[in-house]
Amino acid sequence: MQSTDRLDEATIRASLDRANLNVLRMALLQATGDPALAKMKVDQVPMRGGAFVGYLLAEEHHQEVRDKALSFLLNRPAVAPAPRPDDDELRTMMGLLTGDELTERAYRFGREELALDDFPREARWTGERPDAASDCTVLIIGAGASGICAGIQFERLGIPYTIVERQGDLGGTWNLNRYPDARVDTSSYLYQFKFEKNYPWPEYFASQVEVKRYLEYIAKKYGVYDKIQFNVEVTKALFDEDDRTWKVEATGADGGSRALEANVVISAAGMFSTPKFPDITGIGDLEGRLFHTTAWDDSYDATGQRIAVIGNGSTGVQLVPKLAETAELVVAFQRTPQWISPMEGYRELITPEVRWLFENVPFYWNWFCYSAQVTSSGLQGAQVYDREWQKTHGGISERNDGLRRSLTEYIRGKVGHDPELFARCVPDYAPLARRLVVDNGWYDALLRDNVELVTEGIDRITAQGIQTVDGYEHKVDAIVFASGFEVTKYLWPTDYVGRGGVHMEDLWEKDGPRAYLGLTVPGFPNLFIFYGPNSQPRAGAFLSWVEIWARYSAQAVVAMIEGGKRTIEVKQEVFADYNARLDEVTKDRIWEKEGPAGKNYYVNKFGRQNVNLPWDNDEYFLMVESPDLGDFILR
């Protein structure tokens, strides 16, 4: 942290002019306890047609907050450090950010997002670490964000573990997806671990390169990097009922087989790990280049090339504008239009003035991150049917219908001068029924002379390009599949065999993958799945959930060791009850009925929504805050 006694007043003022003033107010309130800050008014401003709300400090208080901050920063050496608020004080303060009182569950989830503790989501022993911890081995499959985070928990607990990764480097999907302009579509201040404070992100929405750099930094700082074995692909994991361990088969970089054994297995393979190729005739006939975005050739030069991009999800929308900068022609094949949203600050660098605030204003980083989570979480309400609204207005709800109008007007502002193009760009289904896509210059690219949007269906791939159902052949030098992932292949390519020789894939053949809390399955003791069935958060901070799943799983292992047991397995009736409740709650969410049939990765081949959590974030948080041992059989 930089000392303010070496900074002039002009430098501080310049930084304060770039501050989020509601966040600054809360940071000052925590640092000083000034009661005037608690009495200031917050305006709740509808955003995206009212789909969610921004919480802004009323303009009448702006200068007062800046003046108070300036005085505090200039005189800070004389100010005693603020004590950590107790629960009642903190809950009141968190409510002041929005002007609303917090529920108990919102407070419990939110205080971890505020991240005032050094390690907010740490699994712990109830007493001293027992000697039996050394006899329990953990195998973590995958060295992306989930595997790294799981490793950190076991590292801190002193439980032996190994991470195996089938790629040649860490990062998971952020190592796999190296296509031009790949980046997160949520704020960097959401897409981060809460145990690492104030990482110096260069952009508000980090690029693929920066996310991978962050994950490598975390792995090395917290001692897990040296526990990773690269180029090791697990093909089978069999639970041995006699000695209650997992026998694991794998292949190494040389293709040779390897045998591994562990008491506990953590599958951190994730949902976005198996590339999906469309079923198109002639896929091997092209004489030019053909590759998936997950297998991007870093040496590929798009300059002067005629390139087809199949897919207009998040990947395609990020990629097409970049390719169009140098390609002779980009042909964007769109099967279904997407709801594509603007995002403030999407390509914006974090300025030195804002960086100064994070480094010099106590608690500013904490409240900035918490504010981002609160604002993002508001989007959950637009995913829910309002039955009373539907009786009089139709549509989905006031919030979802408002979002639809807002996004439609955004598209109109971009391409509305071309009625035919506008009609092809506006979806006929409700926003949020599929994943909302962030605009990376997609509409601007469609207006370029060297970009063509094709909405006719693809008949086949030919030697020279792509033939559509109208008989026209689009001649190209390369085809790029921006077609996403096989999202129901949660454990692919590993064949998991549990008690009684039951294969997980066979168990999931009835209506798709299921798990208890998205984490564990009866008949498969000591196996925990991260980013498993129906565990994608509806809004907010994905890496926070990685931390929560890691704590839950590690705490379950702690309970097993401290109880002198060797296995922990969810009860069948608990699993069944949870999934029955999940199905019931899902009926009031829009994903299964409102998205385009057969064209929505949220919905599996059985017609069941298999990806998202149906519960609000803070409701699900209470379920996974810590394991309820009554849900499990320990042997």
C-alpha positions as CSV (number, residue, x, y, z in Angstrom):
1,M,0.0,0.0,0.0
2,Q,1.2,3.4,-1.0
3,S,1.7,6.0,1.8
4,T,-0.6,9.0,1.4
5,D,2.0,11.3,3.1
6,R,4.0,11.3,-0.2
7,L,1.0,12.1,-2.4
8,D,-0.3,15.5,-3.1
9,E,-3.9,16.5,-2.7
10,A,-4.4,16.7,-6.5
11,T,-3.5,13.1,-6.9
12,I,-6.0,12.0,-4.3
13,R,-8.7,14.2,-5.8
14,A,-8.1,12.8,-9.2
15,S,-8.6,9.3,-7.8
16,L,-11.7,10.2,-5.8
17,D,-13.3,11.6,-9.0
18,R,-13.1,8.1,-10.5
19,A,-14.6,6.4,-7.4
20,N,-17.9,4.5,-7.2
21,L,-19.3,6.9,-4.6
22,N,-21.7,4.5,-2.9
23,V,-18.8,2.0,-2.5
24,L,-16.6,4.8,-1.2
25,R,-19.2,5.8,1.3
26,M,-19.4,2.3,2.7
27,A,-15.6,1.9,2.9
28,L,-15.4,5.2,4.8
29,L,-18.2,4.2,7.1
30,Q,-16.4,1.0,8.0
31,A,-13.1,2.8,8.4
32,T,-14.3,5.8,10.4
33,G,-17.8,5.0,11.8
34,D,-19.0,8.4,10.8
35,P,-22.8,8.3,11.4
36,A,-23.5,10.9,8.7
37,L,-22.4,8.4,6.1
38,A,-25.0,5.9,7.3
39,K,-27.8,8.5,6.9
40,M,-27.2,9.2,3.2
41,K,-29.8,8.3,0.6
42,V,-29.3,5.6,-2.0
43,D,-31.2,5.7,-5.3
44,Q,-32.3,2.3,-6.7
45,V,-32.0,2.8,-10.4
46,P,-33.7,0.3,-12.8
47,M,-31.2,-1.1,-15.3
48,R,-31.8,-3.1,-18.6
49,G,-35.5,-2.3,-18.5
50,G,-35.8,-3.0,-14.8
51,A,-34.3,-6.5,-15.1
52,F,-32.0,-5.6,-12.2
53,V,-31.2,-2.6,-10.1
54,G,-28.2,-0.3,-9.7
55,Y,-27.6,1.2,-6.2
56,L,-26.3,4.7,-6.6
57,L,-25.5,7.3,-3.9
58,A,-27.9,10.2,-4.3
59,E,-26.3,13.1,-6.1
60,E,-26.9,15.5,-3.1
61,H,-24.3,13.5,-1.1
62,H,-21.5,13.2,-3.8
63,Q,-19.4,16.2,-2.8
64,E,-19.7,15.5,0.9
65,V,-18.4,11.9,0.5
66,R,-15.5,13.1,-1.6
67,D,-14.7,15.8,1.0
68,K,-14.9,13.2,3.8
69,A,-12.7,10.8,1.9
70,L,-10.1,13.5,1.2
71,S,-9.9,14.5,4.8
72,F,-9.6,10.9,5.9
73,L,-6.9,10.1,3.4
74,L,-4.8,13.2,4.2
75,N,-5.0,12.6,7.9
76,R,-5.0,8.8,7.9
77,P,-1.9,8.3,10.0
78,A,-3.7,9.8,13.0
79,V,-6.8,7.6,12.5
80,A,-6.9,4.3,14.5
81,P,-7.5,1.1,12.5
82,A,-11.2,0.3,12.4
83,P,-12.2,-2.8,14.4
84,R,-14.0,-5.5,12.4
85,P,-17.8,-5.0,12.8
86,D,-19.7,-7.7,14.7
87,D,-22.5,-9.5,12.9
88,D,-25.3,-7.1,13.8
89,E,-23.2,-4.1,12.8
90,L,-22.1,-5.7,9.5
91,R,-25.6,-6.8,8.6
92,T,-26.8,-3.2,9.1
93,M,-24.0,-1.8,7.0
94,M,-24.6,-4.2,4.2
95,G,-28.2,-3.1,4.1
96,L,-27.1,0.5,3.9
97,L,-25.4,-0.2,0.5
98,T,-28.7,-0.9,-1.1
99,G,-31.2,0.8,1.2
100,D,-32.8,-2.6,1.9
101,E,-32.7,-4.7,5.0
102,L,-31.0,-8.1,4.5
103,T,-32.5,-11.5,5.2
104,E,-30.5,-13.9,7.3
105,R,-29.5,-16.0,4.3
106,A,-28.6,-13.0,2.2
107,Y,-26.4,-11.8,5.0
108,R,-24.6,-15.1,5.5
109,F,-23.9,-15.4,1.8
110,G,-23.0,-11.7,1.5
111,R,-20.5,-11.5,4.4
112,E,-18.3,-14.0,2.6
113,E,-18.6,-12.0,-0.6
114,L,-17.5,-8.9,1.4
115,A,-14.4,-11.0,2.2
116,L,-13.2,-9.2,5.4
117,D,-11.7,-12.4,6.7
118,D,-8.3,-13.5,5.4
119,F,-9.7,-16.8,4.1
120,P,-13.5,-16.4,4.2
121,R,-14.3,-20.0,3.1
122,E,-11.8,-22.2,4.8
123,A,-12.4,-25.8,5.8
124,R,-11.2,-26.4,9.3
125,W,-10.4,-29.2,11.8
126,T,-12.5,-29.0,14.9
127,G,-9.4,-29.2,17.0
128,E,-5.8,-30.1,16.2
129,R,-5.0,-31.9,12.9
130,P,-5.3,-35.6,13.6
131,D,-2.5,-38.0,12.6
132,A,-5.1,-40.0,10.6
133,A,-5.1,-37.0,8.1
134,S,-1.8,-38.3,6.7
135,D,-3.4,-41.6,5.8
136,C,-6.2,-40.1,3.6
137,T,-5.2,-39.4,0.0
138,V,-7.1,-37.2,-2.3
139,L,-7.0,-37.3,-6.1
140,I,-8.2,-34.1,-7.9
141,I,-9.0,-34.5,-11.6
142,G,-8.5,-31.2,-13.4
143,A,-6.2,-28.2,-12.9
144,G,-8.6,-25.4,-13.8
145,A,-10.1,-23.0,-11.3
146,S,-12.0,-25.8,-9.5
147,G,-9.1,-28.2,-9.1
148,I,-6.7,-25.4,-8.0
149,C,-9.2,-24.2,-5.4
150,A,-9.8,-27.8,-4.1
151,G,-6.1,-28.3,-3.8
152,I,-5.7,-25.2,-1.7
153,Q,-8.2,-26.4,0.8
154,F,-6.4,-29.8,1.2
155,E,-3.1,-28.0,1.3
156,R,-4.2,-25.9,4.2
157,L,-5.7,-28.9,6.0
158,G,-2.5,-30.9,5.6
159,I,-4.3,-33.8,3.7
160,P,-2.1,-35.4,1.0
161,Y,-3.4,-34.8,-2.5
162,T,-2.5,-34.9,-6.1
163,I,-3.9,-33.0,-9.1
164,V,-3.9,-34.6,-12.5
165,E,-4.5,-32.6,-15.6
166,R,-5.0,-34.0,-19.2
167,Q,-3.7,-30.8,-20.8
168,G,-0.1,-29.7,-20.8
169,D,-0.7,-26.7,-18.6
170,L,-3.1,-25.5,-15.9
171,G,-6.2,-23.3,-16.5
172,G,-8.8,-25.7,-17.6
173,T,-11.2,-23.9,-20.0
174,W,-8.9,-20.9,-19.9
175,N,-6.0,-22.9,-21.3
176,L,-8.3,-24.7,-23.8
177,N,-9.9,-21.5,-25.1
178,R,-7.2,-19.4,-26.7
179,Y,-9.0,-18.0,-29.6
180,P,-8.5,-14.3,-30.4
181,D,-10.3,-12.0,-28.0
182,A,-11.4,-14.7,-25.5
183,R,-12.3,-13.1,-22.2
184,V,-14.7,-13.3,-19.3
185,D,-18.2,-11.9,-19.7
186,T,-18.6,-11.1,-16.0
187,S,-16.5,-8.6,-14.0
188,S,-13.0,-9.5,-13.0
189,Y,-14.1,-8.4,-9.5
190,L,-16.6,-11.2,-9.6
191,Y,-14.5,-13.8,-11.4
192,Q,-11.9,-14.1,-8.6
193,F,-11.3,-16.0,-5.3
194,K,-12.1,-14.1,-2.2
195,F,-9.1,-15.4,-0.3
196,E,-6.8,-13.5,-2.6
197,K,-7.2,-9.8,-1.9
198,N,-6.9,-7.0,-4.4
199,Y,-5.3,-8.8,-7.3
200,P,-4.1,-6.1,-9.8
201,W,-6.5,-6.8,-12.7
202,P,-5.6,-4.7,-15.7
203,E,-9.1,-4.7,-17.2
204,Y,-12.6,-4.8,-15.7
205,F,-13.3,-7.9,-17.9
206,A,-10.2,-10.0,-18.0
207,S,-8.8,-11.5,-21.1
208,Q,-8.1,-15.2,-21.4
209,V,-4.4,-14.5,-21.1
210,E,-4.9,-12.6,-17.8
211,V,-7.3,-15.2,-16.3
212,K,-4.8,-17.9,-17.0
213,R,-2.0,-15.8,-15.5
214,Y,-4.2,-15.2,-12.4
215,L,-4.8,-19.0,-12.0
216,E,-1.1,-19.7,-12.3
217,Y,-0.3,-17.0,-9.8
218,I,-2.8,-18.5,-7.3
219,A,-1.6,-22.1,-7.8
220,K,2.0,-21.1,-7.1
221,K,1.3,-18.7,-4.3
222,Y,-0.8,-21.2,-2.4
223,G,1.4,-24.2,-2.8
224,V,-0.5,-26.4,-5.2
225,Y,1.4,-25.9,-8.5
226,D,4.0,-28.5,-7.7
227,K,1.3,-31.1,-6.9
228,I,0.0,-31.0,-10.5
229,Q,0.8,-33.8,-12.9
230,F,0.2,-32.6,-16.5
231,N,-0.7,-34.7,-19.6
232,V,-2.4,-37.3,-17.5
233,E,-5.9,-38.3,-18.6
234,V,-8.1,-40.3,-16.3
235,T,-10.1,-42.9,-18.2
236,K,-11.7,-45.0,-15.4
237,A,-12.3,-44.8,-11.7
238,L,-13.5,-47.8,-9.9
239,F,-14.6,-47.9,-6.2
240,D,-13.1,-50.9,-4.5
241,E,-15.6,-52.0,-1.9
242,D,-13.2,-54.2,-0.1
243,D,-10.6,-51.7,0.8
244,R,-12.9,-48.7,0.3
245,T,-10.6,-46.8,-2.1
246,W,-10.8,-45.6,-5.6
247,K,-8.7,-47.5,-8.2
248,V,-8.0,-45.1,-11.0
249,E,-6.8,-45.8,-14.6
250,A,-5.0,-43.1,-16.6
251,T,-2.9,-42.5,-19.6
252,G,0.3,-40.4,-19.6
253,A,1.7,-38.1,-22.3
254,D,3.5,-41.1,-23.9
255,G,0.2,-43.0,-24.2
256,G,1.3,-45.5,-21.5
257,S,-1.2,-46.6,-18.8
258,R,-0.9,-45.5,-15.2
259,A,-2.5,-46.8,-12.1
260,L,-3.5,-44.4,-9.3
261,E,-5.2,-45.0,-6.0
262,A,-6.9,-42.5,-3.6
263,N,-9.4,-42.5,-0.7
264,V,-11.2,-39.5,-2.1
265,V,-11.7,-38.3,-5.7
266,I,-12.7,-34.8,-6.6
267,S,-13.8,-34.4,-10.2
268,A,-12.9,-30.9,-11.2
269,A,-13.3,-31.6,-15.0
270,G,-16.1,-29.0,-15.1
271,M,-18.9,-28.5,-17.6
272,F,-17.0,-26.7,-20.3
273,S,-14.4,-29.3,-21.0
274,T,-15.6,-31.5,-24.0
275,P,-15.8,-29.6,-27.3
276,K,-19.1,-30.0,-29.3
277,F,-19.1,-30.4,-33.0
278,P,-22.3,-30.0,-35.0
279,D,-23.5,-33.1,-36.8
280,I,-22.9,-31.8,-40.4
281,T,-22.5,-34.0,-43.5
282,G,-19.1,-33.8,-45.2
283,I,-17.2,-32.5,-42.2
284,G,-14.0,-34.3,-43.5
285,D,-14.3,-33.1,-47.1
286,L,-13.0,-29.5,-46.7
287,E,-9.7,-28.9,-48.4
288,G,-9.0,-25.8,-46.3
289,R,-8.5,-25.4,-42.5
290,L,-11.1,-26.7,-40.0
291,F,-10.8,-26.4,-36.3
292,H,-12.8,-25.8,-33.1
293,T,-12.3,-22.7,-31.1
294,T,-10.9,-24.9,-28.3
295,A,-8.1,-26.1,-30.6
296,W,-7.1,-22.7,-31.9
297,D,-3.9,-22.7,-33.8
298,D,-1.9,-19.8,-32.4
299,S,0.1,-19.5,-35.6
300,Y,-3.0,-19.1,-37.7
301,D,-3.1,-15.8,-39.6
302,A,-6.5,-14.6,-40.6
303,T,-5.1,-11.8,-42.8
304,G,-6.7,-12.0,-46.3
305,Q,-8.5,-15.2,-45.5
306,R,-12.1,-16.2,-46.2
307,I,-13.4,-17.6,-42.9
308,A,-16.6,-19.3,-41.9
309,V,-17.6,-19.1,-38.2
310,I,-20.3,-21.6,-37.2
311,G,-22.0,-20.5,-34.0
312,N,-23.0,-17.1,-32.5
313,G,-22.9,-17.8,-28.8
314,S,-20.5,-16.1,-26.5
315,T,-17.5,-17.5,-28.4
316,G,-18.7,-16.6,-31.8
317,V,-19.7,-13.1,-30.8
318,Q,-16.3,-12.5,-29.3
319,L,-14.4,-14.0,-32.2
320,V,-16.1,-12.6,-35.4
321,P,-15.3,-8.9,-34.8
322,K,-11.7,-9.7,-34.2
323,L,-11.3,-11.9,-37.3
324,A,-13.1,-9.2,-39.4
325,E,-10.3,-6.7,-38.6
326,T,-7.9,-8.5,-41.0
327,A,-9.8,-11.2,-42.9
328,E,-10.9,-10.7,-46.5
329,L,-14.3,-12.2,-45.6
330,V,-16.0,-13.6,-42.5
331,V,-19.2,-15.6,-43.0
332,A,-21.0,-15.9,-39.7
333,F,-23.5,-18.8,-39.7
334,Q,-26.3,-18.2,-37.3
335,R,-28.8,-21.0,-36.5
336,T,-30.7,-19.0,-33.8
337,P,-30.4,-15.3,-33.0
338,Q,-29.1,-14.5,-29.5
339,W,-30.1,-11.9,-27.0
340,I,-26.9,-9.9,-27.0
341,S,-26.4,-7.3,-24.3
342,P,-24.2,-4.2,-24.0
343,M,-21.8,-4.3,-21.0
344,E,-20.4,-1.1,-19.6
345,G,-16.6,-1.2,-19.3
346,Y,-16.3,-4.4,-21.3
347,R,-13.1,-3.3,-23.0
348,E,-12.1,-0.7,-20.5
349,L,-8.7,-0.7,-18.8
350,I,-8.5,-0.1,-15.0
351,T,-6.9,3.4,-14.7
352,P,-4.1,4.3,-12.3
353,E,-6.6,6.5,-10.4
354,V,-8.9,3.5,-9.8
355,R,-6.0,1.3,-9.0
356,W,-4.9,3.9,-6.4
357,L,-8.4,3.6,-4.7
358,F,-8.1,-0.2,-4.4
359,E,-4.6,0.1,-2.9
360,N,-5.0,3.1,-0.6
361,V,-8.6,3.4,0.6
362,P,-9.3,0.8,3.3
363,F,-12.1,-1.6,2.5
364,Y,-12.8,-0.1,-0.9
365,W,-11.9,-3.3,-2.7
366,N,-14.2,-5.3,-0.3
367,W,-17.2,-3.1,-0.9
368,F,-16.5,-2.8,-4.6
369,C,-16.6,-6.6,-5.0
370,Y,-19.6,-7.0,-2.8
371,S,-21.5,-4.3,-4.7
372,A,-20.8,-6.0,-8.0
373,Q,-22.2,-9.3,-6.5
374,V,-25.3,-7.6,-5.2
375,T,-26.0,-5.9,-8.5
376,S,-25.4,-9.0,-10.6
377,S,-27.6,-11.1,-8.3
378,G,-30.6,-9.0,-9.1
379,L,-30.8,-10.5,-12.5
380,Q,-32.2,-13.7,-11.0
381,G,-35.6,-12.2,-10.6
382,A,-36.0,-11.9,-14.4
383,Q,-35.7,-15.7,-14.8
384,V,-38.9,-16.4,-12.8
385,Y,-42.5,-16.6,-14.1
386,D,-44.8,-14.0,-12.5
387,R,-48.1,-15.7,-12.9
388,E,-50.2,-12.7,-11.9
389,W,-48.3,-10.5,-14.4
390,Q,-49.0,-13.1,-17.1
391,K,-52.8,-13.0,-16.4
392,T,-53.0,-9.3,-17.5
393,H,-49.9,-8.7,-19.6
394,G,-48.8,-12.0,-21.0
395,G,-45.0,-12.5,-21.4
396,I,-42.9,-13.7,-18.5
397,S,-42.8,-11.0,-15.9
398,E,-42.5,-7.2,-15.7
399,R,-38.7,-7.6,-15.3
400,N,-38.2,-10.1,-18.1
401,D,-40.5,-8.2,-20.5
402,G,-38.7,-5.0,-19.6
403,L,-35.3,-6.7,-20.4
404,R,-36.7,-7.8,-23.7
405,R,-37.8,-4.3,-24.7
406,S,-34.4,-2.9,-23.6
407,L,-32.4,-5.4,-25.6
408,T,-34.6,-5.1,-28.6
409,E,-34.1,-1.3,-28.6
410,Y,-30.4,-1.9,-28.2
411,I,-30.4,-4.1,-31.4
412,R,-32.6,-1.5,-33.1
413,G,-30.0,1.2,-32.3
414,K,-27.3,-0.9,-33.8
415,V,-28.9,-2.3,-37.0
416,G,-32.4,-0.9,-37.1
417,H,-31.7,1.1,-40.2
418,D,-31.6,-2.2,-42.1
419,P,-35.0,-3.8,-41.4
420,E,-34.1,-7.1,-43.0
421,L,-30.9,-7.5,-40.8
422,F,-32.8,-6.3,-37.7
423,A,-35.4,-9.0,-38.2
424,R,-32.7,-11.6,-38.4
425,C,-31.0,-10.4,-35.3
426,V,-34.0,-10.3,-32.9
427,P,-34.8,-13.6,-31.1
428,D,-38.4,-14.8,-30.8
429,Y,-37.9,-16.3,-27.4
430,A,-37.6,-14.7,-23.9
431,P,-34.2,-13.3,-22.8
432,L,-32.4,-15.4,-20.2
433,A,-34.1,-18.6,-21.4
434,R,-30.7,-19.1,-22.9
435,R,-27.4,-17.7,-21.7
436,L,-27.3,-13.9,-22.3
437,V,-24.3,-13.0,-24.6
438,V,-22.2,-9.8,-24.1
439,D,-21.7,-7.7,-27.2
440,N,-18.0,-7.6,-28.2
441,G,-18.8,-5.6,-31.3
442,W,-21.0,-8.2,-33.0
443,Y,-23.5,-5.8,-34.5
444,D,-20.9,-3.4,-35.6
445,A,-19.1,-6.3,-37.3
446,L,-22.3,-7.3,-39.1
447,L,-22.3,-3.8,-40.7
448,R,-18.8,-4.3,-42.2
449,D,-18.5,-4.9,-45.9
450,N,-16.4,-8.0,-45.3
451,V,-18.8,-9.7,-42.9
452,E,-21.8,-11.7,-44.1
453,L,-24.6,-13.1,-41.8
454,V,-26.0,-16.4,-43.0
455,T,-29.2,-17.7,-41.4
456,E,-30.1,-20.4,-43.9
457,G,-29.5,-23.9,-42.5
458,I,-26.3,-25.7,-43.4
459,D,-26.8,-28.7,-45.7
460,R,-23.2,-30.0,-45.9
461,I,-19.6,-29.1,-45.9
462,T,-17.9,-29.3,-49.3
463,A,-14.4,-29.4,-50.5
464,Q,-14.5,-25.6,-51.1
465,G,-16.7,-24.5,-48.2
466,I,-20.2,-24.7,-46.9
467,Q,-23.4,-25.4,-48.8
468,T,-26.6,-24.1,-47.3
469,V,-30.1,-25.7,-47.7
470,D,-30.9,-23.2,-50.5
471,G,-28.2,-24.8,-52.6
472,Y,-25.7,-21.9,-52.4
473,E,-22.1,-22.7,-51.7
474,H,-20.1,-20.3,-49.5
475,K,-16.5,-20.8,-50.6
476,V,-14.0,-20.3,-47.7
477,D,-10.4,-21.0,-46.8
478,A,-11.2,-22.1,-43.2
479,I,-14.1,-23.1,-41.0
480,V,-14.1,-22.4,-37.3
481,F,-16.6,-24.2,-35.1
482,A,-17.7,-21.8,-32.3
483,S,-20.2,-24.5,-31.3
484,G,-19.5,-24.8,-27.6
485,F,-19.3,-27.9,-25.4
486,E,-21.0,-31.1,-24.6
487,V,-22.4,-29.8,-21.3
488,T,-24.0,-33.0,-20.1
489,K,-20.7,-34.8,-20.2
490,Y,-19.8,-33.7,-16.7
491,L,-17.3,-36.4,-16.0
492,W,-16.1,-37.1,-19.6
493,P,-14.0,-39.1,-20.5
494,T,-13.8,-40.9,-17.2
495,D,-15.9,-44.0,-16.6
496,Y,-16.9,-43.9,-12.9
497,V,-17.9,-47.2,-11.5
498,G,-19.4,-47.2,-8.0
499,R,-20.7,-49.7,-5.5
500,G,-22.1,-52.9,-7.1
501,G,-20.4,-52.2,-10.4
502,V,-22.8,-49.4,-11.3
503,H,-21.6,-47.0,-14.0
504,M,-22.4,-43.4,-13.5
505,E,-23.3,-42.9,-17.2
506,D,-25.8,-45.8,-17.0
507,L,-27.3,-44.2,-13.9
508,W,-27.8,-40.9,-15.8
509,E,-29.4,-42.5,-18.8
510,K,-33.0,-42.1,-17.5
511,D,-33.3,-38.3,-17.7
512,G,-29.8,-36.9,-17.7
513,P,-27.1,-36.3,-15.0
514,R,-28.3,-35.7,-11.4
515,A,-26.5,-35.2,-8.1
516,Y,-27.2,-34.1,-4.6
517,L,-26.5,-30.3,-4.4
518,G,-24.7,-30.8,-7.8
519,L,-21.9,-32.4,-5.8
520,T,-22.3,-36.1,-4.9
521,V,-24.3,-39.2,-5.9
522,P,-25.4,-42.2,-3.9
523,G,-23.5,-45.4,-4.6
524,F,-20.3,-43.4,-5.3
525,P,-18.7,-42.9,-1.8
526,N,-15.9,-40.3,-1.4
527,L,-16.6,-38.8,-4.8
528,F,-17.4,-35.1,-5.2
529,I,-18.2,-33.3,-8.5
530,F,-17.5,-29.6,-9.0
531,Y,-19.7,-27.7,-11.5
532,G,-21.9,-30.8,-11.6
533,P,-25.5,-31.2,-12.7
534,N,-27.7,-28.2,-12.0
535,S,-25.1,-26.3,-10.2
536,Q,-24.4,-23.3,-12.5
537,P,-25.2,-20.1,-10.5
538,R,-28.0,-18.0,-12.0
539,A,-26.0,-14.8,-11.5
540,G,-22.9,-13.4,-9.9
541,A,-19.6,-14.9,-9.0
542,F,-18.7,-18.3,-10.3
543,L,-15.4,-18.6,-8.6
544,S,-17.2,-17.9,-5.3
545,W,-19.1,-21.1,-5.8
546,V,-15.9,-23.0,-6.6
547,E,-14.7,-21.9,-3.2
548,I,-18.0,-23.0,-1.5
549,W,-17.9,-26.4,-3.2
550,A,-14.3,-26.9,-2.2
551,R,-15.0,-26.0,1.4
552,Y,-18.1,-28.3,1.5
553,S,-16.2,-31.2,0.1
554,A,-13.1,-30.7,2.2
555,Q,-15.3,-30.3,5.3
556,A,-17.0,-33.6,4.5
557,V,-13.6,-35.3,4.3
558,V,-12.6,-33.7,7.6
559,A,-15.8,-35.1,9.2
560,M,-15.0,-38.5,7.9
561,I,-11.4,-38.5,9.2
562,E,-12.3,-37.0,12.6
563,G,-15.1,-39.6,13.0
564,G,-12.6,-42.4,12.4
565,K,-14.5,-43.4,9.2
566,R,-13.2,-44.3,5.7
567,T,-16.2,-43.4,3.5
568,I,-18.9,-40.8,3.3
569,E,-21.8,-41.3,1.0
570,V,-25.1,-39.3,0.5
571,K,-28.2,-41.2,1.4
572,Q,-30.5,-42.3,-1.5
573,E,-33.6,-40.8,0.1
574,V,-31.8,-37.4,0.5
575,F,-30.7,-37.5,-3.1
576,A,-34.2,-38.3,-4.3
577,D,-35.9,-35.7,-2.2
578,Y,-33.4,-33.0,-3.3
579,N,-34.0,-33.7,-7.0
580,A,-37.7,-33.8,-6.6
581,R,-37.6,-30.4,-5.0
582,L,-35.2,-29.2,-7.7
583,D,-37.7,-30.3,-10.4
584,E,-40.6,-28.6,-8.7
585,V,-38.8,-25.3,-8.3
586,T,-37.6,-25.4,-11.9
587,K,-41.2,-25.3,-13.1
588,D,-41.3,-21.6,-12.1
589,R,-38.1,-20.8,-14.0
590,I,-38.2,-20.0,-17.7
591,W,-35.5,-22.3,-19.1
592,E,-37.4,-25.4,-20.1
593,K,-40.4,-23.7,-21.8
594,E,-39.2,-20.4,-23.2
595,G,-36.0,-21.2,-25.1
596,P,-35.9,-22.5,-28.7
597,A,-36.6,-26.2,-28.7
598,G,-33.5,-28.3,-29.3
599,K,-31.3,-25.3,-29.4
600,N,-30.7,-24.5,-25.8
601,Y,-27.8,-26.1,-23.9
602,Y,-29.6,-25.6,-20.6
603,V,-32.0,-28.3,-21.7
604,N,-30.9,-31.9,-22.2
605,K,-32.1,-34.5,-24.8
606,F,-34.8,-35.5,-22.3
607,G,-36.3,-32.0,-22.2
608,R,-35.0,-31.4,-18.6
609,Q,-33.1,-28.3,-17.6
610,N,-29.8,-29.8,-16.6
611,V,-27.4,-26.9,-16.1
612,N,-28.7,-24.1,-13.8
613,L,-29.5,-23.9,-10.2
614,P,-33.2,-23.2,-9.8
615,W,-32.8,-21.6,-6.4
616,D,-31.6,-18.1,-5.6
617,N,-27.9,-17.9,-4.8
618,D,-28.4,-17.2,-1.1
619,E,-31.0,-20.0,-0.8
620,Y,-28.6,-22.5,-2.3
621,F,-25.8,-21.1,-0.2
622,L,-27.5,-22.3,3.0
623,M,-27.6,-25.8,1.5
624,V,-23.9,-25.9,0.8
625,E,-22.5,-23.6,3.5
626,S,-21.4,-26.8,5.3
627,P,-22.3,-30.5,5.0
628,D,-25.2,-31.8,7.1
629,L,-23.8,-35.1,8.3
630,G,-27.4,-36.4,8.7
631,D,-27.5,-36.4,4.9
632,F,-24.7,-39.0,4.7
633,I,-23.8,-42.5,5.6
634,L,-20.4,-42.7,7.2
635,R,-18.7,-46.1,7.4
